């Protein structure tokens, strides 16, 4: 059969010159893989597998070190991507089906062995042994754990200071320009690990940032998670402020992903960012983050809600009075009632985080008397003290309370109804006219599914009528209607 040529027979058919041979083999390895069919050349068919076997024979020649180093980076990337392609759905079977390989090894093992030989020939014997010790070569040949092997391979290059890390990184990023590349997860995995190397991270320029931003916006959860890890690596380097600022808007947008795993990893990254970034370098981002977190503080998912509270608490801990300027002060005040009411959260952990967050809020606002109350008293005492000391903000507090009529948690709705009733009783005639929406919402709350909430709303409404407060007779809209929520977990 024509496909049964041995590697040394193939090598003998080439023009003399190892550089010419390597260049041709590289072309065969990097040819577009629409199929694994062989293409004739000078009467000899050179498939990717034959090229791989021939390449390994060539690399075993001890006198060709210069050529090996010259072609190392493109050959390394080509062999790695070939292994990934072979492990794709049906690729190996197709490869086998078009070859008579009774006396040959299987394509994946052949490719992995060629990659191993390439590294050994280039003088990276320590890297090869390190990978072998950790089982990396077996992982690379495993369909289920291939990406673990890819990550380990890149990690070895960083740990052992591989000289070729930077040129390989440039080639991998070039591959990622194609958002439809069949081996994009391999490239993203390898790139993320390689970024641990400071010299590699220093290569990230505007062009590369645009490529990374594009991947952060893709709809594939596995790809986005890898990019989130890459952003975390930027933070660890400590000197990549410009790169981080360019990617931060895209990270914030990941909070709204339809995939719960992406959302969870985004919040973990956000917490890490807040803890490790300085206010001086990241004030704009931290302010944006404070506004982004608002809706997530009321999520039904306890896990996600807790993550949001932890991030917001970390943001507040970063703020000092001297930097509390508009619009951050506005958002801090806008979330004040929410923080108080979540002392009643069904999640003990959320309630525990709310307390120090309230104390931080009082500190940066300069509310020293209220800080003592926030630290020790119950929800009802805190709300009374808040209304008494900050009476000028009564309508603002009322609006926040009405918003919390939508809370999925009955204890929070109950506290919101009670506080709204207390506020309305303190309003002047002119202020009461501005509170018509609150009357409408309170009327609606009489039909709340929780009997405690509906009973309190009814009693509050009767008290207001008895006091001579005239509620709106024709409701314009019902503000207590629950908004649909996604379940992330």
N, C-alpha and C positions, 0 to 999 in steps of 0.2 A: 504494500500500500504506500502511496506517496506520503501519507501523513505519518509514516513510521520512521522517518529519518531520525537518526541519533543526533544529539547536540553537537558532538565533535564533527560529525559530517556536515552539519549546517555551518559551523565555524570555518571549515575548510573551504566552503564554497564562496565565502566572502573575499573581497579584495584584501590584501594584506594591510595591516595597520589597525591596532586595537582601538584607536580613537574613532576611526570610521565605523568599526564594528559596533562599538558601544552606542554611537549615535544612531545607527540603524535599529538596534535592539530597543533603544529608548523610544524611537518613533513607533515601533510595533506595540510597545506597552502602553503608550499614551493615545493610540488611535481610538476614535470614538467607538464605544462598545454597543453598537446597535444589535450586533449578534456576535457570537464567538466563531463565526465562520472563517475559514482560512482564505487568504488571498495569495495567488501565485506571484513569485518573483524569480525570474531567471530559471524557471523550471523547478524551483524549490518553494514549497508552501511554508510560510512563516506565520504561525498563529501566535497569539500572546503567550500561550503555554510553552510552545517551542522556544520562543524568544526568552522566556523566563529560565528554562532549563539551559539554554545556550549561555545566557548571562551568568548563571551560577558557575558553569564550567570556566568561563572567562575570568571570573573573579577569583577562582582558585589559583590562577597564575600569580606567583609571588612577585614577579618583576614589574607589575603594572600599577604600582601605587599612585603615580602621578595621575594617570587616567581615571583611577577610581575616585580620587578626591575631586577631580574636575567635574565628574558626572554624578557625584554622590547625591546631591540634593534632589535633582529631578528624578534620578533612579529610585531614591528612597520614597518619594511621594508617589511615583507611578506604581511601585510594588505594593505600597500600603493601600492605595485605592483599588488596585486589582484584587487584593485579598478581600476587601469589603464588597466589591462587585460580585465576586465568586460566592460569597456568603448570602447574597441577595436571593430573593424568591426565585427558585428554578434555575439560577445561573449556573450552578455547579453541574446540575443534571444536563443542561444544554451543552456545557463544555465537554462532559464525558461522552455525550451522544455523538459528537462530531470528531472524536479522536479514537484511535485504536491504542489504548493505553494499558494493555494487559501487563506490560513489564515496567510501567511507570508509576510513580507515586500519584496520589490524588492532587488535583490542581491547587487546592488551598494550601496543603502542606508544602507543595512545591514552591508556591509563592512566598510563604512565610520563611521557608528555608533559604530562599534566595535573598530575602531581606536580611536575615541573620548573617548570611555569608557576606553580604555587602558591608555591614557594620564591622564585621571582623576584619575584612580586607582593608578597611579604611583606618584601622588602628583603634577601633572602639571595643576591644575585647572586654574591658571592664564593664561597659554598658551591657554587652551581651550576657555576661555572667550575672549581672545585677537583675536583668529581666528574667533570666532563667531561674534564678533563686526564688523569685516571687511568682513563678508560674506564668509569666507574661506571654511566652511563645504559645503555650497551650490555649491561653485565653484568646489570642489573636486568631487561632484556627477554630474557635468555638462559635457556632451560629448564635447561641444564646448570650454569650458573654464577650462577644467580639469588641464592643466599645470599651469594656473594662480593659481589655488588652491594649487598645489604642491609647487610652489614658495613661496606662502604666508605661508604655513605650515613650510617650512624650515626657512623663515625669522623670524617667531615667535620663533623658537628654538634659533636663534641667538640673537634676541632682548631680550628675556626673560632668556638668559643664561641657556639653557637646559643642564643638566649634561650629558645626553646621546649623545650629538652632536658628540663627537669624535668616540665612537664605531659605531654609525650609519654611519658616514662618511666612516669608514673602510669597512663596509659591502657594501655600495653603490659603492665604488671604485672597490671592488671585483667583483661586478656585471658587471661593465664596461669593465672588461677584455674580456668579450664576445662581440665582435663587432656586432654580429647578435642578441643580446638579444632583445626580443620583446618589452620590456619596457625601452629601452635605453634612450629615450627622457625624461621619468620621472626621471631616475637616473641622467642624465646630468643636468636637471633643478634643482633637489634637491641639487646635489653636488655644483653647481655654487653658489647658495644662501648660502649654509652652509659654503663655503670658506670665507664668510665675517667674521666669527669668527676667531680671531687670533690663538686660540688653535688648531682649525681644520686646518688652513693654515700651521701651524708648523708641521703637520703630513706629508706633501707632501714630499716624498722621491724619489729616483731614479726610483724605480719600478712604483710609481704613475705617475711620469713624462713621462715614456715610454707609459703608458696607455693614458695619455692626448695627447701626441704627435701623437699617432695612430688615435685618434678621430679628431685631426686637419687635418689629411690627408684624412679623409673619404669624400665621394662625396655627403653626405646629407647636404644641406644648413642649415637646422634647427639645426643640431648637431654642425656644425662648428661655427655657430653664438654663441651658448651657450659656446663653448670653448674660443672664442674670449673674451666674457664677463668674463670668469674665469681668463684669462690673465690680464685683466684690474684690477680685484680684487687683483691679486698679486702685481701690482704696488701700489695700495692704501695702502697696508700693509707697504710698505717702507723698509722691511727687507728681501725681497725674491729675491735678486739679482741673486743668483745661479740658482734658479728655472726659472727666467725670461730668463737668458742667454741660458738655455737648450731649451726653447720653441721658442725663437726669430726666428731661421731659418724657422720654420714651419709657423710662423705668416707671414713672408715675402712671403712665397710660396703661401699664400692665396690671394695675390694680383693678381694671375693669374687664379683664380677660374673662371669657366664658368658661375657662378651665379652672376648676378649684385649686388644682395643684400649682398652677402658675400664680394664682392670687396669693396662695400661702407662701410660696417662695419669694414673691415680691415683697410681702410684708416683713419677712425675715431679713431680706436685704435692706429694706428701708430702716429697720431698727439698727442694723449694723452700720449703715451710713450715718445715722443720727449720732450714734455713740462714738464714731471715729472722726467725724468731720468737725472742724472748728466753726464757730459762728462767723468769724471774720471772712472765711473763705466760702461759706455756703449759706449766707443769710437768705438770699433770694430763694434758693431751693427749699430751705426749711420753712419759709413762709408759705410757699406753694404747697408744701406737704401738709401744713396745718389746715389749709382749706380743703385739700383732697380728702383728708381723714374724716371730715364731718359726717358724711352719710354712713360710713362704715362703723361708726360708734353706735349705731342702732341696728346693726345687722342681726338677723335671727340666728345665724350660725354662732354658737358660743365661742368656738375656736377662733373664728375670724374677728369677732368683736373684741376678744381678749387681745389678739395681736394688734388691732387698731388702737386700743387703749394703751398698750405698752409703748407703741411708737409715739402716740401723742404725749404720754407722760415723759418720754425721753426728750421730745421737742421742748416741752415746758421747762425741763431741767436745764436746757441750754440757754434759755432766755434770761437776760438781766434787765433790770428796770430801765437802764440807759438806752437799750436798743428796742424797747417796746414802743414802736411807732406804728402809725396807720400804714397798712391795713392789718398788721398782726394784732394790734390791740383790739381792733373790731372783732376779729375772729375769736380771740381769747374770751372776750365778753359774750360773744354769740354762743359759745359752747358752755357757758357757766352753769345755767340751769340744768343742762343735760348732765354735766358732771355731778351735780348735787343729787339729782334723781337716780343716777346709777349707783348711788350708795345702797339702793334698794334692788339692785340687779340680782336676778336669780342665780347668776354665777358669783360665787364667793370671791373668786380671783379678780373678776372685773370690779366688784365692790371694793376690794382691798386696794386696787390700783387707783380707783377714783379718789380716795382720801388724800394720798400725797399729791395727786394732780391738782386737787382743790387747794391744797396748801401752797403749792408752787404758784398757782394763779393768784392767790391773795398776796403772796410775797412780791411778785413782779408788778402788781397793781398798787402796792403800798397799803393794802387793807390790813393793818396790823391787828386791830381788834377782831375783825372777822377771821383772821388766820387762826386765832386761838379757838374760836367757835368751830371752824371747819375741821380742826384737828381732833376734836373730842366729842362734839354733840351729834345728835341724831338728825335725820333729814328735816323733820318738822321744825326743830329749833333753828337749824341753819336757814331754812327758807324764811322764817319770821324775821330773823336778824338781818338777812340780806335785804328784804323788803323795807325794813325800818331804816337801815343805814343808807341804802341806795334808792331812796324813794323816787328820785328823778328818773330812774331807769325803769319805772314800773311798767310802762307800755311795752318796752323792749322785753322785759321778763315775761310779760303776758304772751307776747308773740311766740317766745321760745316754748312756753308751757303748752300753748295750743298745738304747736308742731309735734310735741311729744304725746298728744292725744292719739297719734298714729302708731305709737310704740307697740310691738308685738307682745310686750310683757305687761300683764295686768297690774302688778305693783307700781310700775312706773306710770302707767296711765292714771292710776288712782292718785298718786302724788301730784301729777300734773293737773288733774281736775281740782284737787284741793287748793293748790297754789293759785290757780287761775281764779278761783272763787275769792281767795283772800285778796288778790290784787284788785279785782273789780270793785270790791267793797271800799277800797281806798281811793278810787278815781274821782276826780272832780267831774262836774257835769260836762265840761268841754272834752275832757279826756274820755269820758264814757261814750261820747259820740264817735270817737275814733276806735272804739272797741267793739263795733257791731259784729265783725267777723268772729270775735271771741264768743259773743252771745250765741251766734249761730252754731258754732262748733260745740258749745256747752249743751245746747238743746239736743244736738245730735247724739251726744255721749249718754243721754238717758236710755238709749237703745243699745249700749255696749253689751257684748255677750257675757262679760264677767259681772255677776250680780253685785259685787262690792262696788265696782266702778259705776255701774248704772244707778245704784242706790245713792251713792255720794253725789253724782251729777244731778239727780232729781232733787235731792235735799238742797244742794247749793243753788239750784235754779229757783226753788221756792223761797229761800232766804233772800236772794237778790230781789225777787218780786215784792216780798214783804218790806224790804228796805226802800221801796219806791223806785228801784232801778227797772227801767222798761227795756226788756229784751226786744230784739228785732222780731216783728210779727211774721215777716215773710222771709224765710231763709233763702239766701242767695246761693249758697253751696255748702256742702257738708265736709268740713275739714277733718273729721275723725275717720273717714274711710281709709281702710288699710291699703297701703301701696303694695303691689306684688313684690315678693322678694325671691331672690335666687338662693337655693341651698347649695353652698359650696362643698359641704362635707356631709 
